Structure formats: structure tokens, C-alpha cells
């Protein structure tokens, strides 16, 4: 046991279930340790749903979503642009 799933929903873009949650790093005495990238990536994860375990893939960052109109979509997110274009 290393964490807790906080949110889950079907990801239509990915055509699979998507879960968000937290991972803890506890030592043998139950004391919290630093959660590092190496710790997260070295684990083999499963999600327990009503006593049935399903394998899970971990991602450190949000996946890139495919989009039908990448150039139009990219311009819609002004917070991620280096410069704002005056209209």
C-alpha cells in the first residue's frame, strides 16, 4: 500500500479509466520519507476496486492529449504562451 486514489473517471480520449491520487513513501516503521521521482517510477502499481486489483500505469506529468486542431487549440491557452498576441 503506497497511496490513495482521489479521483477517477473514464478518459474518452485514452479509451480507458483514468485515476488521480497520491503516493506515499513509508519506511519499515511507517515513518514518512521523501517521495522522489525514482521512488515513484520504481513501483509496480495496482488499484483495488471492491477487492479486485487492476494493474495501473504511473505518470509523473499530465499526458499530452491528442487534438483535432492542434494549432487552434494551442493558441487558446494564453497562460502557457510566452507572449500574448494583441487582438
Buried (B, 14 or more C-beta within 10 A) or exposed (E): EBBEEEEEEEEEEEEEEBBEBEEEBEEEEEEEEEBEEEBBEEEEBEBEEEEEEEEBEEEEEEEEEEEEEEEEEEEEEEEEEEEEEEE
